[in-house]
Amino acid sequence: MDHSTEPIGVDEFRASATTWLAANKATAPRDYGAICPPDLIGAGIEWQQRLFAAGLAGIHWPTAHGGRGLTASHQAAWMEECAKAGVPPVLNMVGLVLAGGSIMRFGTPEQQLQHLLPTLQGTRVWCQLFSEPGAGSDLGSLSTRAERDGDRFIINGQKVWCSGGRYSDWGILMARTDPDATKHEGISFFLMPMDLPGIDIRPLQQITGEAEFDEVFFTDVELPADQLLGPLHGGWGVGMAVLTSERGHIGASVIGLERRLESMARLAEGRDLNPLQRQALAGLLSRGNAFKAMGQRQGPVASTAASLMKLGITEMMFDAAMLRGDLVGAAAMLDGPDAHGMLAAPGGRIAGGTSQVQRNIIGERLLGLPREPKPSGP
């Protein structure tokens, strides 16, 4: 595939990407979504390296950082074609979107030179160190401390729900650097080598029996001061700028939703559904098509529709898992895909922004309801 830096139209780029995917998708890992699971990390890294060699990594990144220097519309076309082909568009969203985006926007030239090209090449893998046991959706309540000590920070605390912690080389860390400031103003953003002494990574076993996530403990970890990203005590602004980039392009999301609806429609195949079950299935399909229309109407610009989509699809998939178990009957209590689906379904209400947070966003920003009361003090 030609990956020169000459300007190329979106349609021409899409056609070349489609041709490349048709020739290479058979050797790609399955489309695992935003986060590469631990058992596929080797295949994910190899896939990222192949994307880079083909000029399909960092499509809208500047050429100075190893990207193609194309537009966000080119990147959106790539994500849509990957969704159609059923392959991951990047190794990991944390590295290629969150870490990469934050370093491009806030990093020093030295930090950009150190991290950006290796991240695109798949030789540097990242994890996100934001959530804590007492500060999941409310990142302003972080308690992990980073205390300045000369040319280093001493890190103490705990992070939880860390995707890929056990296989990552680096992490993006939000920690409190001014305990006396109001809660959003005393936080800083760091780049954290995951092999420093004092870091303890422990897999978290889920109700499904799997361990996709990790908890990470920091005990007197000595982090060089030059790993601060952005201004001291200004990490809240860095973090919020990063998180606004987390949502995938709406076109790829609609394609994923279409596949989920096709899977739901097949629940009726070979089964004699009673009237209540038929009504429940029809209701799910109707809801799903309404969300599909909403996504198509929104277009590429993010808005509160993203929260409507996240909340609605999460609840729809939860209900679909429960209906599937109901249709299978007693066999759903045995180990297998039906039981696994029901056990995994509640996790969707937490991952990618909890349903409670999405309801707050919808209520406050879309419906104009009064903001949720905030306790006074830090």
N, C-alpha and C positions, 0 to 999 in steps of 0.2 A: 504493500500500500504506500502510495506517495504521501510522505508527511513533511513536505517542505513547508517553509514558513510563508510562502506566497499566499495572498488572499484567495479564499475559496468560498463560494456561496454555500448557504446552508443546505440546499437541495443536493448540490454536487457532493458535499461532504457526507450527507446522509446516505447517498447511493454508494459511495466508496466504503463507508462503515458497514453497510448492509452486506456488501460483497465480502468484506474481510470476515465478518461474523459468520457468514454461511460457510466459509472455508475453515474456520477455526473453532466454532462453538462445540464441536464434538470432543475437544480436548480441554474444555473449560470446566471448572467446578460448577456444581448446581448453583442456581441463583439463591444465595443464602440471605439476601437482604443487605441491610446497612452494616452489620457486624459479622465478621468472619468467625464461625464457631471454632473452638479449639481443635477439633478433629480434622478441620480442613485448612489449617493455617499454611501448611506446606504447599498445597495446591493453590491456595489463594495468593501466596507470594510469587509462585511461578507464573500465575496468570497475570499479575500486575507487571512482572518483568517483561512478559510478552506484549502487553499493552503498551508499555513504554517503548519497546523496540519498534512497534508498529506506528508510533506517533499518536496513540490513543489514550495517553495518560496526561492529565493536566491540559486538556484541550483548550480551556479558556485561561490557563495560567500564562503569565508573560514568558516570552522566549528566554529572557535573562535567567529565569529560574528553571528552565528545562521544558517549559510547556510549548503549546502550539501558537499561542498568542491570538486565538480566535475568540469568538464571542460567547456569551451565556446561551444564546440561541443554538449555537453549534453544540455546546455541552448538553443542552436539553435534548437535541436530536439524538445524540449518542446514548443518553440514558433511556430514551424511548425505544431505540432499536435494540438495546441490550435487554429491555423488558420483554420485547417481542421474541427475542431469541432465547430467553430464559437463562441468561448468564449475568454474573455480577459486573456492574460497570466500573467498579474500583475494588481494590483489596479490602479496604475498610473506610467507612465514612469518617471515623474519628481522625485518621491520619490525613486523608486526602481532602476533607472538607473542614473539619474543626481545627486540627493542629496546623495544617497547611495554610488555611485561610487566615488564622490568627497571626501566624508568623509573617505572612506576606504583608498584613496590614499594620502590625505593631512591632515586628521584630527589627533589631538592629541589622545592619548589613552583615555583620559577623554571624548572627543567628540565622539569617536567611541563607548564607553560604553554607553553614554547617548542616542545616536540616532539610531544606526544600528539595534539592535534587535527589538525595538519598531516599526521601519519602516517595517521590514520584517513581523512582527506580525499584521500589519494593524492598530495599535493603534496610529501611528503618521503619519499624512498625510501632504504632502509637496506641495508647489507651487513654481513657478519660477519668480523671480523679476529681470528681465534683461532689457527688452525693455522699451523705453521711447517715449513720443510723438516726440521728436527730435532726437532720437537715436534708431531706430527699428533694421534694419539690421546692422547698423554701431555702434556696441556696444562700440567702442573706443571713441565715442562722448558723453558718459554718462555725465549727469549734476547733478544727485542726489549726495549729499555731505554726507560724514561721517567724522566729525571733532573730533579728539581725545580730550577728556576732562578727564584727570586722568585715572580712571579705567573703563571708558565708552567711547563710541562714540555717538555723537549727529547726528541723521540722519534727513535730510530734502530733499524733492524732490518728484517726481511722477514717478510711473511705470504704464505701460499700457499693454493691451493684456495679462493679467495675468489669466491663466487657473486655476480655482479652488481656487482662492484667498479667496472667502467667506466661504469655508468649510475647509480650511487648518489650521493645528496647527502651522506649521513652513514654512518658505520660504528660498530659497537660493537667496541672494542679492548681486549684483555687484554695488558698489558705488565708487565715486571718493574721494580718501583720500589725494591726493597731487595735488592741482589745478595748480601748476606751472610746473609739469612734462609734458613731451610729452604725448599725449592722452592715449596711451596704457600702459604707465609706472606708471601712478598715480592712478590706480584702485585697490581696494581690494575686497575680497570675504568674505561674512558674512553669518552666520546662524541666521535667524531672527524669534523670536517668534511672531506670528501674532496677539497676544492679548495684546501687549504692548500699553500703553497710547500714543496717538498721531497718531495711524494708522487708516486711514479711507478707507474702502473698498466699492467701488460703482460698481454695475453691469453695463456693457456696452450693450445697446440694439443695435442689429444688424439690417440690412436691412430686414432680415427674420422675425423680431419681437421677436426673441429669445434673450437671454442674457447669452451666454455661457462663456463670459470672464468678467474680472473686471479691473477697474483701481484702483490703490492703492496710497494714498497720505500719506506722512510722514511729520509730523510737530513736530520738536524738540523731536523726539523719542530717548529715552535713552537706548542704546544697550550696555550690558556689554562687555568689551573688550575681554573677553575670548570666545566670539562668532566669532572672526576673524578666518577664515579658511585659512591656508597657510600663506605665508609671507605678512607682511604689504607692500602695493603698488605692490604686486605680484599677484593680483587677475586675471589679464589678462591670465596668464599662467594656473591658476586653471580653469578659465571659458572655455578656449579653449580645455583643456584636457577633461572637462565634455562634451562639445558639440560634440566632435568627437565620443562620445558613444551614441549619440541620435538616430542615424539611426537604425531601426529594422533589424533583420537578413534577408538577401536577400531571403532565402527560404520561409519565412512567407510572404514576400512582393509579391513573385510570385504567391502564393496561393490566396492572396487577389486580385491580378490582374486578375487571371483566373475567379474569381467570377464576377468581373466587366465586363469582356468580355462576359460572359454568359448572364448577365443582358442586355447588349447592344444588343446582338444577338436577344433577345426576343422583341426588339422594333418593329421588322417587323411582329410579330405574329398578325394576324387578321386585317392587314392594307394593302391597295393596294398602295404601294409606287410608286411614279413616278420615272423616270430614274435618276433625280438629287438626289432624296432622297436615292435611292438604292446605287448610287455611293458614297454618303457621308457616309452611314452606312458601306459599304464595306471598305472605306478608314480608318474609325475609327478602325474596327476590324483588318485590316492589320497592322496599327500602333501599336495597343495593342499587337499583337502577336510578332512583332519585339522587343518590350520592354521586353516581356516575355522571348524571346530567349536571349536577352542581359543579363537579370538577371540570367538565368540558366548558361550562359557561365562564368559570373563573379565568381560565387562561394561565399564562406563565407567571403573573405577578402575585406574590403571596399576600394573603389577607386573612381576616378572621374565618374565612371559609376553610382554611387549613384546620382550625380547631373544630369546626362543624364536621369536617370529613373524619378527623381523627377520632372524635368522640362517637360519631355515628357508626363508623365501620367497626370500631372496637366492640361496641354493644351488639352490633349485628353478628359479628363473628362469635361472640360469646353465646348468643342465642342459637346460632347455627350448630355449635358444638353440643349444646344441650339437646337440641332437636335430634341430632344424629344419634346421640345416646338413647333417646326415647324410641327412635325408630328401630334400633338394633335390639332393644329390650334387655333381658337379663344378661345377655352376652357382653353388654357394655361394662359389666362389673369385672370382667376378666381382663388380664393384661393384654393390651393390644392397642391399635390405633384409635379406637373409639374411646376407650378409657383415657388414653394419653391426651386426646384432644380436649376432653372435659377437664382434666387436671391442669392442662397448660392454659386454658382459656382465661382464667382470672388474671394471668400475668399481663395480658394485653391492656388491662386497665391501669397498669403501672408504667409499662415500657413506653419510652418516647414522649413522656409528659402525661401525668396521671389524668384520669377522667375528671377528678375534682378540679384540677387546674384548668382543664379545657372548659369546664362549665363556668368557672370564674371569668375566663377570657370572653366567652360568648355573652355572659350576662353583663359584664362591665363595658366591653368595647362594642358589642353588636346591638344589644338590647338597651344599653344606656342605664342599667340598674345602678344603684349606689354601690360604691366600692366596699369591699369587705373591710370591716373595722380592723385597724392595726393596733397592737398593743404599744404603748408609749415606751420610750427608753431604748437602749441598744439591743 
